[in-house]
Structures are given as structure tokens and as C-alpha cells.
């Protein structure tokens, strides 16, 4: 009579120690397949329309940099080939930029802040280095 009890305990232990971690791994791989890395925006850039220099340092989705000596901090949300950048610190906190990759740079559409007083809301960033 004790034999079936041992088989049940052994089966339950097997399920908990082998099958459950494998199922967890499959869920992680399934979810991870939908994730996209942020685009590389680090470096020295020039705003084509104004000649303004922008210096950006990037570590994954975290970005910080300077626009004409004014520091900023931001987060990138990858959206396929496009990037959504939210400025979190600095003079332009609250500014949102939608970046679309174009040959030799990025097309930037700005919204959400009055720190950029300009006639246009769209700019092109060209890599300097």
C-alpha cells in the first residue's frame, strides 16, 4: 500500500522540479520574442534645419545629453523601426519626440512641451560622428 503513495510523491516532485521550470522558460521565450531593442541614437548629431548640435549618450533605453549646453534625460520606448522618446529631466521635461529612421539619421516629430519655441515641430537629425 505504501508503494502507490511513493509513486505519487515522486511524480509530483518531478512535475515541480522539471516540468514547471520548463513551462516558465517557454513563457519567458514567448514573451521575449515580442520585445524590441531601442534604436541606437547615441553620438553627435546636428539638426539639419537649424544647425544646432545635439550630443546624446545612450545606455539601453536610458538617454541623456545636451542640446546647446542644456542637459536632458530621457527614456526610449521602441516601436518597431520607430522610437518614442520621453524627456524626463532638464529644461524640456515633458517633451515627447517621435523618431522615425531615415537614411543617414532620424526624422523627429516633437510634441507635449512649450520649451521648443520654433515654427516647425518636425526636424531631421544627421549624424556628425
N, C-alpha and C positions, 0 to 999 in steps of 0.2 A: 503494500500500500504506500510506502514512502517513495517508491520509485517514480510514479507519475508526478508527485509533488516536486521532486528534484528536476524532472524534465521541464516542468512549467517554470520553475525558478531559473533554470539555465536558459530557456528560451526568452524569458523576459529580460534577463541580463544581456543576452545577445542583442535583442532589439534596442535596448537603451544604449549600449556601448558601441554598436556598429551601425545599425540602420538609422537611428536618429541623427548622428553626425553627418552621415551621407546625405540624408534629406536636407539638412541645414546647408550643406555645401552646395547642393543643387539649387536651392533657393537663392543663395548668395550669387552664384554664377548667372542665374536667370536675371536677377535684378541688375547685376553689374554690366550685363550686355547692353543695357539701355543707357548707360552713363556715357557722357562725352567729356573729354578733357577741354579746358578752356584754350582758346587760341593764343598764340604767342604774340603778346603786344609789348613786351619789354624792349627797351632800346631808346635811341634818339630819333625823334620824329619832327617833321616840320608840317605845319598847317599850310597847305598849298595856297589857299585863298588869302591868308593874312601874313604868311611868313613867320608866324610865331613858332618858337621851338618848344617842344614838349619832351621831357625826359621821363621815362617810365621804368620802374623796377617791378618785376613780377615774380611771385612765388606761388605757383599753382593758381588758385582763384583769387589770391590777395594781390593787390596792386597799390603801389604808392609812387609818387612822382612829383614833378614840378612843372608848372606852366608859367613861364616868365618869372621864375623865382617864387611863385606862390605854391606851397606844398598842398598835396591832396592825398587821401587814402580812399581806396575803392574795393569793391568786390565784383567779380565777373561771374555771370550765370551763362554757361554755354547753351546755345540754342541751335545745334547743328552747325552750319557754316557761319551763322550769325552769333554775336555776343551781346549780352545786355550788361552794361557796366553801371553800378550804382555808387555814386560818390558818397562816402560815409564821413569823411573828415576834411577839414580845411574850409577855405572861404566859400567854396561851392557845394557844401554839404546839401544833399537832396537832389542834386543834378543827376539825371539819368541819360546815358548815352547808348544808343543802339548802333553797334558796329557791324558793318557788312563788308566782307573781304572783297577787295577789288585788286586788279593787277598792280603790283608794287605798293600796296598799302591797304588802308581801311577807309571806307566811307562812314562818316559819323553823323548821326541824327541826334540832336540834343533836345531835352525836354525837362520840365519839372523844377526849374530854378531860374531866378532872375539875375544870377551872378554873371551870366554871359549876356552882356548888352551888345547885341550885334544885329545886323539886318537879316542875316540868314540863320537858320537853325541846322543847316547841314554843311559839313566840312569834309575835306579829304586829307588824311594823314599820309605823308610819304616818308619812308624810312631814310634817315640821314646816314646812319651807320649800320 
